[in-house]
């Protein structure tokens, strides 16, 4: 008859390893239901949407650099009358003064800062979020995002 003999150190190692595996598995299972950061619901009444300023650069064959600025995401869909907090993070570009066509909403997004815009648009249609600095191709634009209200 053969017996399995384990030293005390080996038994402790096996128990600690099993315990760690159980803890790590439980942590992953609990994190599986987390909500995505963008388009999450802040509370029952107000939805949060997160946007960033983006810059794309490239070099031409002749060595000339070209660039363009964009809002990301470039299209946002909201319901008519829906309360929305739009958080815009300044990532690229020093500042982006903006306005939303058809509204009195205007502001400035600065690099390294987050600007919150409260939206509640009752009329259906497409509202354009426009950067005043990057309004056309000559100024590395157009930097325009569509806010579609259904």
C-alpha positions in Angstrom: 0.0 0.0 0.0 1.4 3.4 -1.0 0.7 6.6 0.9 0.9 10.2 -0.4 3.2 12.1 1.9 3.1 15.9 1.8 5.5 18.1 3.7 4.0 21.0 5.7 5.4 23.6 3.3 3.9 21.9 0.2 0.5 21.7 1.8 0.6 25.4 2.8 1.6 26.3 -0.8 -1.3 24.3 -2.3 -3.8 25.9 0.1 -2.6 29.4 -0.5 -2.6 28.9 -4.3 -6.1 27.5 -4.2 -7.3 30.4 -2.0 -5.8 33.0 -4.4 -7.4 31.3 -7.4 -10.8 31.4 -5.7 -10.4 35.1 -4.8 -9.2 36.1 -8.3 -12.1 34.1 -9.9 -14.6 35.8 -7.6 -13.2 39.2 -8.5 -13.5 38.6 -12.3 -17.0 37.3 -11.9 -18.1 40.4 -9.9 -16.5 42.8 -12.4 -18.2 41.1 -15.4 -21.4 43.1 -14.9 -19.7 46.5 -14.9 -21.2 49.3 -17.0 -19.2 50.9 -19.8 -17.9 54.4 -19.0 -19.6 56.1 -22.0 -23.3 56.5 -22.4 -24.0 55.3 -18.8 -27.0 56.4 -16.9 -26.1 58.8 -14.1 -29.4 58.5 -12.4 -33.0 57.9 -13.5 -33.5 61.4 -14.9 -30.2 62.3 -16.5 -28.0 60.3 -19.0 -24.2 60.9 -19.2 -22.4 61.0 -22.5 -18.7 61.3 -22.7 -16.8 62.9 -25.6 -13.2 63.8 -26.3 -11.3 66.1 -28.6 -9.1 64.1 -31.1 -6.3 65.2 -33.4 -5.2 63.1 -36.4 -1.8 63.8 -38.0 -0.1 62.4 -41.0 2.9 63.2 -43.3 2.6 63.6 -47.0 5.2 62.1 -49.4 6.8 65.5 -49.7 7.3 65.7 -45.9 4.5 68.2 -45.3 2.5 67.5 -42.2 -1.3 67.6 -42.3 -3.7 67.4 -39.4 -7.4 67.5 -38.5 -9.3 67.9 -35.3 -12.5 65.9 -34.5 -15.0 65.3 -31.7 -15.3 61.7 -30.7 -17.9 60.3 -31.0 -18.9 62.3 -34.0 -22.6 61.5 -33.6 -24.7 61.4 -30.5 -28.3 60.2 -30.4 -30.7 61.5 -27.7 -34.4 61.5 -27.3 -36.5 64.6 -27.6 -36.8 66.2 -24.1 -34.2 63.8 -22.6 -32.0 65.2 -20.0 -28.3 64.7 -20.9 -25.0 65.7 -19.3 -22.4 65.8 -22.1 -18.9 65.6 -20.7 -16.2 66.7 -23.1 -12.6 66.0 -22.3 -9.9 68.1 -23.8 -7.2 65.7 -25.1 -5.7 67.3 -28.2 -5.5 71.0 -29.0 -5.1 73.8 -26.4 -8.7 74.9 -26.5 -11.8 74.5 -28.5 -14.4 77.2 -28.2 -17.7 75.8 -29.4 -21.4 76.4 -29.9 -24.4 74.2 -30.7 -26.3 75.4 -33.7 -30.0 76.3 -33.1 -29.4 76.8 -29.4 -27.8 79.4 -27.0 -25.3 76.8 -25.8 -21.7 77.7 -26.1 -18.5 77.1 -24.1 -14.8 76.2 -24.3 -13.0 72.8 -23.9 -9.5 73.2 -22.7 -6.7 70.6 -22.8 -6.5 68.5 -19.7 -9.9 69.6 -18.5 -13.5 68.3 -18.7 -16.3 70.6 -19.7 -19.9 69.6 -18.9 -22.7 70.7 -21.1 -26.3 70.2 -20.0 -28.6 69.3 -22.8 -32.4 69.0 -23.0 -33.5 69.5 -26.6 -37.2 69.2 -27.2 -37.4 69.7 -30.9 -36.4 66.8 -33.1 -33.7 67.3 -35.7 -29.9 67.4 -36.1 -28.0 70.0 -34.0 -24.3 70.6 -34.9 -21.6 71.0 -32.2 -19.1 73.3 -33.9 -15.6 74.3 -32.9 -15.1 78.0 -33.7 -11.3 77.6 -34.3 -11.5 74.5 -36.5 -14.5 75.5 -38.6 -13.1 74.5 -42.0 -10.3 72.6 -43.8 -8.1 75.7 -43.8 -8.1 75.5 -40.0 -7.7 71.7 -39.6 -11.4 71.1 -39.6 -14.2 71.0 -39.8 -14.5 70.0 -36.2 -18.2 69.2 -36.1 -20.3 66.6 -34.2 -24.0 65.8 -34.9 -26.4 65.7 -32.0 -29.4 63.8 -33.4 -32.7 64.3 -31.5 -35.4 61.8 -32.1 
